Amino acid sequence: FGMLVYSFRLAWEPYAMSSLTASIKDSVRYDREMTWYLACMFVVMGLAVIVAPVITLILTTPAYASAGSLAVLFIAAQFWVGLLSLTSIGIHGASRTKMLIPVTTGGAIINVGLLLILAPWIGVFAAGVGFLAGSVFSAVLAAHFSNRLYGTGFSMQPLAWCFGATIAFSSGWIYVTDRFQQATQEISSMLAVAAGTLFILGCISVVLILFGLPRRHIKDGLSVLRSAFTANRKKV
């Protein structure tokens, strides 16, 4: 999933920078693209979490599969790292790249601080909690600076909803994998756990898309997909 997020960043940054070079300031467009990212990549993030222990059971020994409860925190953090690339566009547009210092430094301080504070109580989970919290802080702070410096118009409500969805899914996955820890040692039982968690992911995603994200942006995204599908059918 980290490679997928990195690929998104490689594709997004040249496109975003070219738009800035062309002096295109469309606040609706930036908010719309953030909405599409939240809707699509959240689902992909959840699928990556669910599939990871299944693949681990197939390719390695069962002992490694139990680490899936910890991996969810790092995979979710990668989701927010990708969002940071999107929400920081206004900082580049305003040519105020020095504002990236508090964005990245603040995230790092939260990351290390939570690691030091929580490690005595929750052990290695503290590293995941710190990474996730620091990534969320950096992405949200970058959105704030982009709005203030360049008028990108990022809505904070979808970010709040997505943060809640991230916490709900991560907590649910950790609980399920801990509650049914024995099931993670066998492929058939793990598939059952994955199926149940997939249902939970679907419910959370539906709530997020229907109530947490601007509907006009979702409709625009569906229109773009329909147009692309129609164009491909005509070519065929």
Salt bridges, closest charged atoms under 4 A:
ASP31 OD2 - HIS217 NE2 3.07
